[in-house]
Amino acid sequence: MGAPTGGEVLVGPSIDAIGGTAATTMTGISIKRKPDPITLSDEALVKVTELLAQEGNDDLALRVAVRPGGCSGYSYEMFFDSERASDDIVREFGAVKVVVDAASAELLGGSNLEYSDGLQGAGFHISNPNASRTCGCGSSFS
């Protein structure tokens, strides 16, 4: 086994004395980072950066949460928050910090926050691969 790569930690060496000889062994442990619960499209990153700049508070992060409710069972919440819980998952996208609580992270896993500004209106939209059904408003899912 060579040098550690991408999340691998080498533990050792350990020396085992067997019958007057010594053997050195290295044990590899793979530590993987959990996938991001949500990522931001380039357009969403630009818009969130603009909105955070208007707030003028460097401690704020974008909190994305899933709550029971809505016409399909769950609804999304997004707001700026300066508070952090010990089990929050924090990811940075450029200058934007995104915070997701542990329960929401399970429901969001692999989601993407998108932003569009067009003739039909401007706004954020979450594309969630875990949603089996969404409603017409686009704010709730099951």
C-alpha positions in Angstrom: 0.0 0.0 0.0 1.4 3.4 -1.0 0.7 6.9 0.3 -2.8 7.8 1.3 -5.1 9.1 -1.5 -8.4 10.9 -1.4 -9.8 10.1 2.1 -7.6 7.1 2.9 -5.8 7.1 6.2 -2.9 4.8 6.9 -2.6 3.4 10.4 0.6 1.7 11.5 3.2 0.5 11.4 2.7 -2.2 14.0 5.4 -4.7 14.9 4.5 -8.3 15.7 7.2 -10.3 17.3 6.8 -13.9 16.3 9.5 -16.4 17.0 12.3 -13.9 17.2 11.4 -12.1 13.9 9.6 -8.8 13.5 7.0 -8.0 10.8 5.8 -4.6 9.9 2.2 -4.3 8.7 0.2 -1.3 7.4 -3.6 -1.1 7.7 -5.6 1.1 5.3 -8.8 2.7 6.4 -11.0 4.5 3.9 -12.8 7.5 5.2 -15.3 8.8 2.7 -17.0 12.2 2.8 -20.8 12.0 2.6 -22.2 13.3 -0.7 -23.5 16.9 -0.7 -27.2 16.9 0.3 -27.7 19.7 -2.2 -25.6 21.5 -4.8 -26.1 24.9 -6.4 -26.3 25.6 -10.1 -24.2 28.5 -11.4 -27.3 30.7 -11.7 -28.4 29.9 -8.1 -24.9 30.6 -6.8 -24.9 34.0 -8.4 -28.3 34.9 -7.1 -27.7 33.6 -3.5 -24.4 35.6 -3.5 -26.3 38.7 -4.5 -28.9 38.2 -1.8 -26.4 37.5 0.9 -24.5 40.7 -0.1 -27.7 42.7 0.4 -28.1 41.3 3.9 -24.6 42.6 4.9 -24.0 39.9 7.5 -21.0 37.6 6.9 -22.3 35.0 9.4 -25.3 34.2 7.3 -25.6 30.9 5.4 -28.4 29.6 3.2 -30.3 27.0 5.1 -32.2 24.5 3.1 -34.7 22.3 4.9 -37.5 19.8 4.3 -40.5 20.0 6.6 -43.7 17.8 6.8 -46.5 19.5 5.0 -47.5 20.7 1.6 -50.0 19.0 -0.7 -47.6 16.1 -1.5 -46.3 15.3 2.0 -43.1 17.4 2.4 -42.2 21.0 1.5 -39.0 22.8 1.1 -37.8 25.8 3.2 -35.0 28.1 2.3 -33.9 31.1 4.4 -30.7 32.8 5.6 -29.6 31.6 9.0 -26.7 32.4 11.3 -27.3 29.6 13.7 -25.7 26.1 13.5 -26.7 22.9 15.2 -24.0 20.2 16.0 -25.5 17.8 13.4 -25.9 20.4 10.6 -24.1 19.6 7.4 -22.3 22.7 6.0 -21.0 22.9 2.5 -19.3 25.9 0.8 -19.9 26.8 -2.8 -17.7 29.8 -3.6 -18.5 32.4 -0.9 -21.8 30.8 -0.1 -22.3 28.5 2.8 -25.2 26.1 2.6 -26.5 24.5 5.8 -28.8 21.4 5.9 -30.0 19.6 9.0 -29.3 15.9 9.2 -33.0 14.8 8.7 -33.4 17.0 5.7 -30.1 15.8 4.2 -31.5 12.3 3.9 -34.5 13.6 1.9 -32.4 16.0 -0.2 -29.4 13.7 -1.0 -28.2 14.6 -4.5 -30.6 17.5 -5.0 -29.7 20.6 -7.0 -30.9 24.2 -6.3 -31.5 26.0 -9.6 -32.5 29.6 -10.3 -34.2 31.0 -13.4 -35.3 34.4 -14.4 -37.6 34.4 -17.4 -40.9 35.5 -18.8 -42.8 33.1 -16.7 -41.3 34.5 -13.5 -38.1 34.3 -11.5 -37.3 32.0 -8.7 -35.5 29.0 -7.2 -36.4 25.4 -7.9 -35.1 22.3 -6.2 -34.5 19.2 -8.5 -34.7 16.3 -6.1 -33.9 12.8 -7.4 -35.5 11.3 -4.3 -39.0 12.8 -4.9 -41.4 10.2 -6.3 -44.2 12.8 -6.7 -44.4 16.5 -6.8 -47.3 18.9 -6.9 -48.1 21.6 -9.4 -46.7 24.4 -7.2 -43.3 22.8 -7.2 -42.9 23.4 -3.5 -43.8 20.0 -2.1 -43.0 16.4 -2.8 -43.3 12.9 -1.5 
